Amino acid sequence: MSRRVGKKMQIKTISYKRIVNLGNYNSEHLEMYGELEPGEDPIAEAKNLKEIVSSALELIKPPPQSPATKEVQPVTRQPSDQNDPPF
């Protein structure tokens, strides 16, 4: 059954978009649209569209993240470097 929104508006098209953070300032966007047939419930079809997009996104695996902190080794100065600038 088609649901009416307001007095004159009828939903004919639905969409669902999902953005996956891949790390390192990269992301992947996936959006799908659907056109409702007369008598279809837009809420039920929106849930169905969400499931389809979510299933498709399960195939996208973000690359492994490198650790944010790395162990830093101290720098030792040689006696001949004493007059060199510290940078």
Number of C-alpha atoms within 10 A of each C-alpha: 9 15 15 11 9 7 6 6 9 12 16 14 12 15 13 18 13 14 11 14 13 15 12 9 6 9 11 12 10 13 12 13 12 14 13 16 12 11 9 15 14 22 13 10 16 18 11 13 20 18 13 13 16 15 11 11 16 8 8 11 10 13 9 8 9 9 6 5 6 7 5 6 6 6 6 7 10 7 7 7 10 9 7 8 6 7 3
